[in-house]
Amino acid sequence: MFSWFGRVSFVPFSKVQDFAVHLRNGYLMGTKCADCGYQTFPPRADCPECMSERYEFVEYSGKGKVWTHTRIDAAPTGFDDDVPYTCVVVDLEGGGRLLAWSGETLPQDDVAIDMDVQVVPRIFEDTPDIRVYYTVEQPGTTWHKAPEPHLG
């Protein structure tokens, strides 16, 4: 049982549970199939191309291109104080997509389809659970990473 991402899981383990450890330490990790080389984010324990169960974690740079975006002016309950905000879907270099918010270095009105961006993982530090979200920033934006964790 673990309680990461704000949920309690009663599953004794997940094949890609180390993804959470990497996120907590500031690393944006995907998986690469050990058999066919298919790479994806978020991590997949079973390759969607060849169905192999053999994979390795690979670090993503966070570089990507805006695939689509939308500005939210009428937010759902709980996000009322955040409006307006922009949600962005990013195609990552190396494969895979993720959903992020426009960040401090990228004004909402400047977000455009096909523009180069930098995805930055953000961790809520005020809780023992691992809660993460991503922001889309100007290319070259950096973030803090902990020393590589020992996953044994």
MIGU-982985 format. One record per residue (C-alpha): residue number from 1; x, y, z; residue in three letters; chain. Coordinates in Angstrom, 3 decimals. Example, Ala and Ser with C-alpha at 12.3 -4.5 7.8 and 13.67 -1.06 7.14 Angstrom:
residues 2
<1, <12.300, -4.500, 7.800>, "ala", "A">
<2, <13.670, -1.060, 7.140>, "ser", "A">
This chain:
residues 152
<1, <0.000, 0.000, 0.000>, "met", "A">
<2, <1.208, 3.516, -0.766>, "phe", "A">
<3, <-0.358, 6.970, -0.739>, "ser", "A">
<4, <1.244, 8.936, -3.530>, "trp", "A">
<5, <-0.460, 11.391, -5.883>, "phe", "A">
<6, <-3.124, 12.086, -3.263>, "gly", "A">
<7, <-4.615, 8.600, -3.406>, "arg", "A">
<8, <-4.186, 5.477, -1.333>, "val", "A">
<9, <-3.387, 2.412, -3.408>, "ser", "A">
<10, <-3.869, -1.020, -1.912>, "phe", "A">
<11, <-1.965, -2.667, -4.743>, "val", "A">
<12, <1.231, -4.105, -3.222>, "pro", "A">
<13, <3.342, -2.724, -6.076>, "phe", "A">
<14, <3.203, -1.300, -9.562>, "ser", "A">
<15, <5.658, -2.193, -12.289>, "lys", "A">
<16, <6.419, 1.489, -12.789>, "val", "A">
<17, <6.143, 2.648, -9.156>, "gln", "A">
<18, <9.680, 4.049, -9.284>, "asp", "A">
<19, <8.233, 6.748, -11.576>, "phe", "A">
<20, <6.880, 8.415, -8.405>, "ala", "A">
<21, <10.310, 8.293, -6.753>, "val", "A">
<22, <11.850, 9.969, -9.791>, "his", "A">
<23, <9.147, 12.664, -9.843>, "leu", "A">
<24, <9.613, 13.371, -6.150>, "arg", "A">
<25, <13.295, 13.977, -6.916>, "asn", "A">
<26, <12.590, 16.281, -9.863>, "gly", "A">
<27, <13.256, 13.856, -12.718>, "tyr", "A">
<28, <10.906, 13.621, -15.685>, "leu", "A">
<29, <11.120, 9.940, -16.597>, "met", "A">
<30, <9.536, 7.855, -19.329>, "gly", "A">
<31, <10.095, 4.255, -20.334>, "thr", "A">
<32, <11.887, 2.663, -23.250>, "lys", "A">
<33, <11.091, -0.872, -24.381>, "cys", "A">
<34, <14.138, -3.118, -24.023>, "ala", "A">
<35, <13.002, -5.201, -27.005>, "asp", "A">
<36, <11.834, -2.775, -29.717>, "cys", "A">
<37, <13.058, 0.591, -28.381>, "gly", "A">
<38, <9.616, 2.270, -28.299>, "tyr", "A">
<39, <9.759, 5.194, -25.873>, "gln", "A">
<40, <6.837, 6.838, -24.099>, "thr", "A">
<41, <5.740, 9.281, -21.442>, "phe", "A">
<42, <4.070, 8.676, -19.077>, "pro", "A">
<43, <5.867, 5.407, -18.296>, "pro", "A">
<44, <4.293, 2.194, -19.527>, "arg", "A">
<45, <5.247, -1.166, -18.058>, "ala", "A">
<46, <4.011, -3.011, -21.134>, "asp", "A">
<47, <5.122, -1.778, -24.543>, "cys", "A">
<48, <2.170, -0.586, -26.643>, "pro", "A">
<49, <4.056, -1.541, -29.816>, "glu", "A">
<50, <5.307, -5.098, -29.154>, "cys", "A">
<51, <3.656, -5.885, -25.761>, "met", "A">
<52, <7.010, -6.699, -24.162>, "ser", "A">
<53, <7.228, -6.400, -20.374>, "glu", "A">
<54, <10.935, -5.493, -20.494>, "arg", "A">
<55, <11.635, -1.778, -20.145>, "tyr", "A">
<56, <14.036, 0.731, -18.668>, "glu", "A">
<57, <13.485, 4.239, -17.345>, "phe", "A">
<58, <14.856, 7.055, -19.485>, "val", "A">
<59, <15.091, 10.696, -18.493>, "glu", "A">
<60, <13.164, 13.193, -20.571>, "tyr", "A">
<61, <14.525, 16.688, -21.099>, "ser", "A">
<62, <11.044, 18.191, -20.930>, "gly", "A">
<63, <11.492, 19.772, -24.365>, "lys", "A">
<64, <8.459, 19.603, -26.581>, "gly", "A">
<65, <5.955, 21.373, -28.803>, "lys", "A">
<66, <2.476, 22.622, -28.003>, "val", "A">
<67, <-0.020, 20.188, -29.537>, "trp", "A">
<68, <-3.114, 22.070, -28.375>, "thr", "A">
<69, <-4.198, 24.450, -25.626>, "his", "A">
<70, <-7.295, 26.015, -24.121>, "thr", "A">
<71, <-7.954, 28.962, -21.841>, "arg", "A">
<72, <-10.269, 28.289, -18.896>, "ile", "A">
<73, <-12.404, 31.266, -17.815>, "asp", "A">
<74, <-15.198, 29.388, -16.014>, "ala", "A">
<75, <-13.376, 27.010, -13.699>, "ala", "A">
<76, <-14.764, 23.990, -11.879>, "pro", "A">
<77, <-15.243, 24.199, -8.119>, "thr", "A">
<78, <-11.901, 24.361, -6.340>, "gly", "A">
<79, <-10.175, 26.239, -9.177>, "phe", "A">
<80, <-12.232, 29.434, -8.874>, "asp", "A">
<81, <-9.276, 31.463, -7.595>, "asp", "A">
<82, <-7.074, 30.366, -10.504>, "asp", "A">
<83, <-9.120, 31.691, -13.447>, "val", "A">
<84, <-8.219, 32.499, -16.042>, "pro", "A">
<85, <-5.673, 29.747, -16.660>, "tyr", "A">
<86, <-4.435, 27.900, -19.718>, "thr", "A">
<87, <-4.117, 24.126, -20.044>, "cys", "A">
<88, <-1.585, 22.939, -22.601>, "val", "A">
<89, <-1.060, 19.501, -24.175>, "val", "A">
<90, <2.605, 19.031, -25.093>, "val", "A">
<91, <4.150, 16.523, -27.516>, "asp", "A">
<92, <7.424, 15.584, -25.814>, "leu", "A">
<93, <10.709, 15.006, -27.628>, "glu", "A">
<94, <11.262, 11.274, -27.464>, "gly", "A">
<95, <7.571, 10.389, -27.511>, "gly", "A">
<96, <4.495, 10.818, -25.391>, "gly", "A">
<97, <2.263, 13.693, -24.362>, "arg", "A">
<98, <1.375, 15.413, -21.149>, "leu", "A">
<99, <-1.071, 17.981, -19.844>, "leu", "A">
<100, <0.351, 21.101, -18.178>, "ala", "A">
<101, <-0.525, 24.649, -17.144>, "trp", "A">
<102, <1.086, 27.686, -18.701>, "ser", "A">
<103, <3.837, 28.773, -16.327>, "gly", "A">
<104, <5.399, 31.963, -15.044>, "glu", "A">
<105, <7.799, 32.412, -17.984>, "thr", "A">
<106, <5.151, 31.786, -20.661>, "leu", "A">
<107, <2.199, 34.200, -20.554>, "pro", "A">
<108, <-1.148, 32.577, -21.360>, "gln", "A">
<109, <-1.746, 34.816, -24.354>, "asp", "A">
<110, <1.605, 33.812, -25.906>, "asp", "A">
<111, <0.856, 30.061, -26.052>, "val", "A">
<112, <0.551, 28.868, -29.669>, "ala", "A">
<113, <0.244, 25.511, -31.410>, "ile", "A">
<114, <3.620, 24.071, -32.569>, "asp", "A">
<115, <5.680, 26.459, -30.429>, "met", "A">
<116, <8.760, 25.073, -28.669>, "asp", "A">
<117, <8.338, 24.820, -24.894>, "val", "A">
<118, <9.984, 23.401, -21.775>, "gln", "A">
<119, <7.917, 21.243, -19.415>, "val", "A">
<120, <8.830, 21.614, -15.743>, "val", "A">
<121, <7.613, 19.180, -13.056>, "pro", "A">
<122, <6.313, 20.944, -9.936>, "arg", "A">
<123, <5.977, 19.157, -6.597>, "ile", "A">
<124, <3.744, 20.276, -3.736>, "phe", "A">
<125, <6.270, 20.348, -0.891>, "glu", "A">
<126, <3.746, 20.808, 1.928>, "asp", "A">
<127, <2.442, 17.231, 1.971>, "thr", "A">
<128, <4.041, 13.810, 2.527>, "pro", "A">
<129, <2.109, 12.488, -0.479>, "asp", "A">
<130, <3.708, 12.965, -3.864>, "ile", "A">
<131, <1.534, 15.462, -5.673>, "arg", "A">
<132, <2.853, 16.746, -8.944>, "val", "A">
<133, <1.738, 18.987, -11.741>, "tyr", "A">
<134, <3.566, 20.352, -14.757>, "tyr", "A">
<135, <4.016, 23.854, -16.105>, "thr", "A">
<136, <4.920, 24.859, -19.640>, "val", "A">
<137, <7.711, 27.416, -19.714>, "glu", "A">
<138, <9.980, 29.159, -22.196>, "gln", "A">
<139, <12.630, 26.855, -23.744>, "pro", "A">
<140, <15.713, 26.564, -21.538>, "gly", "A">
<141, <13.883, 26.920, -18.209>, "thr", "A">
<142, <15.534, 24.702, -15.594>, "thr", "A">
<143, <14.395, 23.168, -12.312>, "trp", "A">
<144, <15.969, 21.599, -9.228>, "his", "A">
<145, <16.823, 17.912, -9.297>, "lys", "A">
<146, <17.920, 15.810, -6.344>, "ala", "A">
<147, <20.878, 13.450, -6.696>, "pro", "A">
<148, <19.966, 10.289, -8.585>, "glu", "A">
<149, <17.997, 8.019, -6.225>, "pro", "A">
<150, <19.223, 4.506, -5.555>, "his", "A">
<151, <16.429, 2.193, -6.605>, "leu", "A">
<152, <17.252, -1.238, -5.429>, "gly", "A">
